[in-house]
Amino acid sequence: MGSGQKSGIETRITKQIRAQGAVTVADFMRLALSARELGYYSSRDPLGAAGDFTTAPEISQMFGEMIGLWCVDTWQRLGAPQEINLVELGPGRGSLMADALRAAKLAPDFLAAIRLHLVEISLPLRERQAANLQAFHPQWHDSIETLPAGPMLVVANEFFDALPIHQFIMTESGWRERGVTLGDDDRFAWTLLPPGPQLALLPAALRAASPGAISPGAISLGAVAECSPASQRILGILAQHCLRAAGAALFIDYGPAASGFGDTFQALKAHRYHDPLQNVGDADLTAHVDLPYLARLAQEAGCGSFGPASQGDFLRALGIETRAAMLSRNQDHVTQEEIQTALHRLIDAAQMGTLFKVVAITSPGITELAGFA
C-alpha cells in the first residue's frame, strides 16, 4: 500500500465520519477489528512470529494442558454431566484446545461427554482450527448468542481484550467521551464528543464525580475511565447459562488486579506497540480487561466467582512446574532450556505471570475450583 493510500477499512471509517461525525473509540475498534472481510480479525491469522502478537498457547503446550486438566476437574465438580458443551471464545489456531483435549485423555468419560463449540469470526483461523480439532467435530459460531443450552464449560484466553471499549476523560466540565475524527490532513485524530446519553455507560458513582483532586468524590483532571458494554453483555449471557444449567467459565486476560482508572487502549503491529490511529485494519487494537468488575457482575447475577488470581499463581497451582519437569526428563540441553524459557515466560512476574489475571464464574453452589486459593 503506497504512502498516504488508505486501506479498505480506513476508507470505510473515513466515509462514516464524514457522513455522521466523529465515532466513539468503541465504534472505531469494532469496525477496525471485526468489519466483515475488511476487519483485522476477519481477514487474517495475526498470531506467531510472522503476525503481530503471540498468545500463551503458542508459547508452550503446557498452557493448554493445564487448561485441559482444569476443565476435567471442573466438569467433575459440576456433577460430571453426561453431555456438556465445551466452548472456546476466540480460539486462535486451536492450539489451546488441541493441547487441552490431549491432556484430557486421562479422563475418557470427559472426552465422551463434550460437544465442542468454537466462537470465531475469522475464516483463516477457522481453517487452522478445523485442521487441529477435526477429530472432535467442532461447531462454529459467529457469536455466543447461538450457543446451545445445557451444561457448559467455557474457556476465553485473550478474548475480552479485543472487545470494544468506551473511554471517558475528566475535563473541567466533567466527563467527556473520547472519539475519533478526521484532522486537517484527512488522517484520523482524537477528539472529545459532546455530552450526551453515552455518559450513562459510566457507573453512577463516576457520573456524579466532579473534576479536581481535593474535594471528596472528585477525580483528577485528565483521568481516563474505560468501560466495555460488549464485555458486560457477554458476561451476562454466560452468567445466565450458568444459572440455567451446570456451568463454569474461565477468563484469562491482561489487566488490573483491582478496578481503577487509566488509558490502556493500544495497538500492536509486528510485536511492537503502534499508534492505534495509524495502519488501521493492519494492527491489533486492544485494551486491558477489568476482570474484577466482570467477576462482580457475575456475583450480582447470582453466580459464583473466583479470582482474580495471577496467571503465574493459577498455573503453578495446577502443576505446570511439575509438567515442565516431566517434559524436560531425558531431553537434550537445548530442549530443556526451551521448556524452561517457555515456563518462565508464562509464570514469571516480569513476563506474563503477573500482568495476566484469571477469573472464573460458576453455577451457584460451587465452593472450590482448581487453581484458585
N, C-alpha and C positions, 0 to 999 in steps of 0.2 A: 504494500500500500504506500503510495507516494506521500511526501511531506505535505501536510495540510489536507489530504484527502480523508474524508470521513468514512468510517465503516458503516455497514448496513444498520446496525443498532444505533450508532451515533446519529445517523441521518433520521432515523425514526424518532428518537428522543428530541432532536432539534425541531422537527416538524410539530411535535406535540407541544413543546414550549412556545413556539411561535403562534400556535393556534389557541392555546388555553392558558398560557402564562407559566410561571415557574412551577416546577414539580417538587414534591417533598423528597427527602432523602429515601424514604421507603419506596416511593414510586420509581425513583431513579435506580435503586437496587433491583427492584422487581423486573423492570424492563431489561436492564443490563445483564442480569443473570439468567432470567427464565423465559424471555420472549421466544415464542416458538420459532425454531430454525435459526434465529439470529442471536439469541442469548448465549452467554458464556457457557452455562452448564448444558444448554440444549444442543450444542453443536460440537462438543469435543470431549476428549479424555484429558483432564487437566492434571493428572497425577504423575508422579515419578520424576526422574532426573530431567526428562525432556519436557515436562509440564511446568506448572507454576508452584506446586507445593507437594509435600509428602505427608501422608497420614500414618498413624501408628500401625495399622495392619500391613502397610507396605514396608515398614521398618523391620518387623520380625513376625514370624509365625506365632511367637509366644503370646502376643497380644490377643489375637483371635482365639487361641487355645484357652486362655484364661476366661474369655467371654463365654466360650462354649461350656466350660465347666460351671460357670455361674448360671447359665441357662438351665443346665441339668439340675443343679441344686435348687434353683428357684421353682422349677417345674414340680419337683418333689414337695416343696413347701406349700405349693398351691393345691396339693392333693393328687398329683400325678394324673391329670385328666387324660382319658384315652385318646382324645383328639385335642390338639392345641395349635393355634395359628402362630407360627414363628415369623415375626415381621422385622425387617430391617429398613430403616428410613435412610435414604441416601447411601446405598451400599457400595459406592465406588466401583471397583473392578470385581467385587465379590470375594476379595481376599479374606476379609474378616470372617464372613460366613463360611467360606470353604474351610478355613482353619478351625473355626468353632465346631463345625459338624464333624470334622475329622477327630477332634478331641472327644466329641460326644459319642463316638463309637463305643466308649466304655459303658454306655447306658443304652443298649439296643431298644429297650422299651420306649425311651425318649425319642429315638430316631423314628420308630414306628408310629409315634403319636403326632409328629409335627406335620403341618401343612405350611410350606414356605411361601411367603409373600414379600415382594420387594417393591418399595415405593421409589420410583426413579423416573425422571423426565428426560434423561439423556439417552438418545438412541445409540450412540457409540458405546456408552457404558453398559447399556443393556446387553449389547453383543458380548462384551467381556464377561458380564455376569452369567450369561447363558452358557458360555464355554466352561466357566469354573464350577457351575452349580447344576448342570444339566441332569445329574443323577438324582436330584431332589425335586425335579419338575416344578420350578418356581412359577408363580403367577405374578405378573407385574401390574402396578397401579401408578397412575399419574398423581394421585393424591390419597391421603388417608381416608377420605370420605367413602371410598369404595371397598375398604377392608371389610371382610365378613364379620358377623357377630360370633360370639362364643369365646371360650378361653383363649388368652392371648399372651405371648411374650414378645416384647418389643425391644429392639436394640437401635440406638441412634448415636453413632460416633461422628463427631464434627458435622452434625446436621443443622442444628439450630443457629450456628454462627453465620450461615448463609441466608437466613431468613431476613426479610426487610425490617429495618428499624426506623423509627422516627427520632429525630434529635431536636431538643429544645435548649435554647440558650437564655440564661438570665440576663436581661438588659435593665436599664434604669427604669423602664416602664413595665417590667415584669417579664414573664416567659414569652419568647417568640420562637416559632418553629423555623428550623434551618431548611433551606431549599436550594435547588439548583436552577440557575437561569442561564441566559446567553450574555456574554460580555460584548464589548465593542468589537472585538476581533472575531465574533461569532463562535468563540470557544465557550465551553461550559465554565460557569463561575458560581461561587457561593452567594447566597442572598438570604435575607430574613423575610419570611412570609408575613403578610398582615395578620393581626389577631383574628381568630375565627373559631369555629366549633371544634377544630382539631385539638385545641387545648384540653378538651375533655379526655383525651387519651392519657394525660398525666394523672397520677394518683391524687386524690382530693387534698391530701396534706401538702403536696407540692404546689397544686394550683393556688392554694391560699397563701403560699410563702411570698414574702416581699424581698426585693433586692437589697443588698447590703450585708455586711458581715458582723454587725454588732447586735442589733435587736433580736430578741427571741423569735424563732421561726423564720429568720431571714436567711437568705442564701447569697453567697458571694457573687458579685458581678462577674459574668463570663463563665459561670458554672454551666456544665452541659449535662442534661438528663436525657437518657435514651430509653425507649420502650419499644417493644415488638409485639403489636397485636397479633401478628401472624403466629408467633411462638405461643402466645397465650391461647389462641384459638385451637391450635394443635394439641396443646397440653389439655385443654378442656375436653376435647374429643377422646383422647386416650384415657383420661380420668373416667369418663362415662363408660368406656369399655370395661375398665377395672371394677366399676360399681355394678355392672350388669352381669358379669361372669368373672370367674377366676382369672386374674391377670396381673402382670407386672411390666414395667417399662424401665429401661436403663438408659440414662443420658450421660454422655461423656463429651465435654467440650471445654474450650478455654474461656476463662472468665474469673470473676472475683469470688472470694470465699464468703463475702457479705455484700449485700446490695449497696450501691453508692453512686457517686457522680463520676463523670469523665467522658472524654471524647475517644471512643475506641474504634470508630469507623476507619477502615483501612483497605488498601489494595495490595495484592501480591502478584508479581509477574516475574517469571524465571527465578523463583525462590528469593526475591528481594522485595522490600517494601517499595511501593509505587504510588504516584499521585492518583487518587481514585477518580479524578476528573479527566485523566489522560488515557488514551488507548482503551476507551470504554468498550466492553464486549470482548476484549483480548486480555483482560486481567481479572483476577478473582477479587470480588468485593466481600468484605466480611466485617463482623463486629463481635466483641466479647459477649458472652451469654450470661445473663443473670439467672443462673440455675437456682440459687437460693429463693428467688422470687417465684420461679416455676414450682418449686417444692411447696412453698406456702399456698399457692393456688390449688395444688392437689389436695393439701390438707383441708383447705376451706371447702373443697368439693366433697369431702368425706373419705378420701383415700388415705392410705398410709404413705409416709415418705421417709426416705433415708438419705443422709448426707446433708450438705456436700462433704465428700471426702476428697483428698487429693488423689490424682491418678496414681502417684507413687505408692501411697499407703494402700489404696484399693488393690493394686496388682500384687504388692507384697503379701497382703492378707490372703490372696487367692493362691499364692505359692509360686509366683513367677521366678523367684530366685532359685528355688528347687528345680524348676523346669529348666532353667538355664544350665544348671549344673548337670542335669541329665543329658541335655543336648551336647554339652561340651565333652562328655566322657568318651574317651578313645578317639577324639578328633585331633587333627594336627594343630600346631600352634596358631597358624593363621586363622583357621576356622574358630578356634576358641576365642581369639581376640575379637573376631567379628561378632560372635554371640555376646560377649561381654560389652562391646561397644553399643550394640542394639539395646541390651538390657539397661545400661546406664542412660541411654537417650530416652527410654520410656519412663524410668522411675527416678532419675536423679533430679534434685531440686533445681539445679542450674539448667536443666533441659526441659522435658515435658512434665516431670514428676509433680511439680507444684503449680505451674500455670494451668494445667488441665484439672478440672474438677469432675466428680462423679456424683450423680443423684439418681435415686430410684424411687418410683412410685408403685404402689401395690393396691390390690383389693383390701378392704378393711379386714382387720384381724391378724394380719401378718406382723409378727413382733420382732423377727430377726431375719436378716439377709446376709449371705456370704459377702465378705469384702467390706462390710461396714461395722465399725466397732460399736 
